[in-house]
Amino acid sequence: MTTHPSIEQHPDVAEMRSRFERATSTPRAQAIETLALLTGLYLAASPWIAGFSGLTTLAVCNLITGIAYALCMGGLGSAYERTHAMAWAAIAIGAWTIVSPWVVAGNVDTTRTVVNNIIVGLVALLLGLAMAAMDRTARPRSRRGGPGPVMDR
């Protein structure tokens, strides 16, 4: 009986982990993760900070989506190779935050509620996109094949 090495021993897996570690160890990635955590915490507390006027359904929605956003983006720095797909969930949460005043609350009569959700949603969306793009920025540039530049003689 022949035993095969585990997939964990495959060179591509080691290279991928190394790439993800490089992506998340940069000051840019750490700043994005920190800002995302703060954005999620603010989103969760925003009904009480911004003073939503009696929109309890939207307040509960923001509380739940804020906690979900913070959890999605919080694990990215420590285990990016296993959680980078959650950045796409964070993007969806950001988009939901933008439209939620109209979907959840129906007739929104406070401009403060709408403006709060649009700004926080845009920030969450952009931070999610930045974290999702982290994998692309960590990839080494491929070398162009073929001959070098043509020189005139």
Secondary structure, DSSP 4 states (H G I P E B T S, - for coil): -PPPPPGGG-HHHHHHHHHHHHHHTSHHHHHHHHHHHHHHHHHHHHHHHTT--S-HHHHHHHHHHHHHHHHHHHTTTTSHHHHTTHHHHHHHHHHHHHHHHHHHSSS---HHHHHHHHHHHHHHHHHHHHHHTHHHHHSPPPPP-S-------
